Amino acid sequence: MTVIQFLIIVFALFAITRTVLQFKRGALSSLWLLFWILFWLVAGVVAALPQTADALARLVGVGRGADVVIYLSLVVIFYLIFRLYVKIEQVESEITRLVRKLSMDELDHHKK
């Protein structure tokens, strides 16, 4: 086992424990808990057994296992960025709505 394989496996285990802790604190839904645990398990398996990435690469028609890992990582990253963008837009909209409501309530309170 190479140093990088060891480090990735250790980090994946660390990430799984942090994910479970965040779930217990109520910061993650069970769906996201499952997603992240599966993600880090796959990362650990691919680090420990690189031939799994090679098999997946052959299955989808990509030359090397490392390439398929990079492609899939980019897809996951862009999806998560999209989710964050949508969530930020929702939060900004909710803040705007609340500020307007508070302003109107305060205006009504001063009129009385």
C-alpha positions as CSV (number, residue, x, y, z in Angstrom):
1,M,0.0,0.0,0.0
2,T,1.3,3.4,-1.0
3,V,1.4,6.5,1.3
4,I,-1.4,8.2,-0.8
5,Q,-3.6,5.1,-0.6
6,F,-3.2,5.1,3.2
7,L,-3.9,8.8,3.5
8,I,-7.0,8.6,1.4
9,I,-8.3,5.6,3.4
10,V,-7.6,7.3,6.7
11,F,-9.3,10.6,5.4
12,A,-12.3,8.6,4.2
13,L,-12.7,7.0,7.6
14,F,-12.3,10.4,9.3
15,A,-14.9,12.0,6.9
16,I,-17.4,9.2,7.6
17,T,-17.1,9.8,11.4
18,R,-17.6,13.5,10.9
19,T,-20.6,12.8,8.6
20,V,-22.2,10.6,11.3
21,L,-21.5,13.3,13.9
22,Q,-23.2,15.9,11.8
23,F,-26.2,13.7,11.3
24,K,-26.5,13.1,15.0
25,R,-26.4,16.9,15.6
26,G,-29.2,17.2,13.1
27,A,-27.2,19.1,10.5
28,L,-27.7,16.3,7.8
29,S,-30.8,14.5,6.6
30,S,-30.7,10.7,6.4
31,L,-30.5,10.9,2.6
32,W,-27.4,13.1,2.7
33,L,-25.9,10.9,5.4
34,L,-26.3,7.9,3.1
35,F,-24.9,9.9,0.1
36,W,-21.8,10.9,2.0
37,I,-21.2,7.6,3.6
38,L,-21.4,5.9,0.2
39,F,-19.2,8.5,-1.4
40,W,-16.4,8.1,1.2
41,L,-16.8,4.3,1.2
42,V,-16.3,4.3,-2.6
43,A,-13.3,6.7,-2.3
44,G,-11.8,4.3,0.3
45,V,-12.4,1.3,-1.9
46,V,-11.0,2.9,-5.0
47,A,-7.9,4.0,-3.0
48,A,-7.4,0.5,-1.5
49,L,-8.2,-1.3,-4.8
50,P,-7.4,0.9,-7.7
51,Q,-8.3,-1.9,-10.2
52,T,-12.0,-1.2,-9.3
53,A,-11.6,2.2,-11.0
54,D,-9.9,0.5,-14.0
55,A,-12.9,-1.9,-14.3
56,L,-15.3,1.0,-14.1
57,A,-13.3,2.9,-16.7
58,R,-13.5,-0.1,-19.1
59,L,-17.2,-0.4,-18.5
60,V,-18.0,3.2,-19.4
61,G,-15.4,3.4,-22.2
62,V,-12.8,5.6,-20.5
63,G,-9.1,4.8,-21.0
64,R,-7.8,4.8,-17.4
65,G,-9.3,4.4,-13.9
66,A,-7.8,7.7,-12.8
67,D,-9.6,9.4,-15.6
68,V,-13.0,8.0,-14.7
69,V,-12.4,9.1,-11.1
70,I,-11.7,12.6,-12.2
71,Y,-14.7,12.7,-14.5
72,L,-17.0,11.4,-11.8
73,S,-15.5,13.8,-9.2
74,L,-16.2,16.8,-11.5
75,V,-19.8,15.7,-12.0
76,V,-20.3,15.4,-8.2
77,I,-18.6,18.7,-7.5
78,F,-20.7,20.6,-10.1
79,Y,-23.8,19.0,-8.8
80,L,-23.0,20.0,-5.2
81,I,-22.2,23.6,-6.4
82,F,-25.6,23.7,-8.1
83,R,-27.3,22.5,-4.9
84,L,-25.4,25.2,-2.9
85,Y,-26.4,27.9,-5.4
86,V,-30.1,26.9,-5.2
87,K,-30.0,26.8,-1.4
88,I,-28.3,30.2,-1.3
89,E,-30.9,31.7,-3.6
90,Q,-33.7,30.2,-1.4
91,V,-32.1,31.7,1.8
92,E,-31.6,35.1,0.2
93,S,-35.2,35.1,-0.9
94,E,-36.4,34.1,2.6
95,I,-34.2,36.8,4.2
96,T,-35.7,39.4,1.8
97,R,-39.2,38.3,2.6
98,L,-38.5,38.4,6.4
99,V,-36.9,41.8,6.2
100,R,-39.8,43.2,4.3
101,K,-42.3,41.7,6.8
102,L,-40.3,43.1,9.8
103,S,-40.2,46.5,8.1
104,M,-43.9,46.5,7.5
105,D,-44.6,45.3,11.1
106,E,-42.4,48.1,12.5
107,L,-44.0,50.7,10.3
108,D,-47.5,49.6,11.6
109,H,-46.2,49.6,15.1
110,H,-45.0,53.3,14.8
111,K,-48.3,54.4,13.2
112,K,-50.2,53.3,16.3
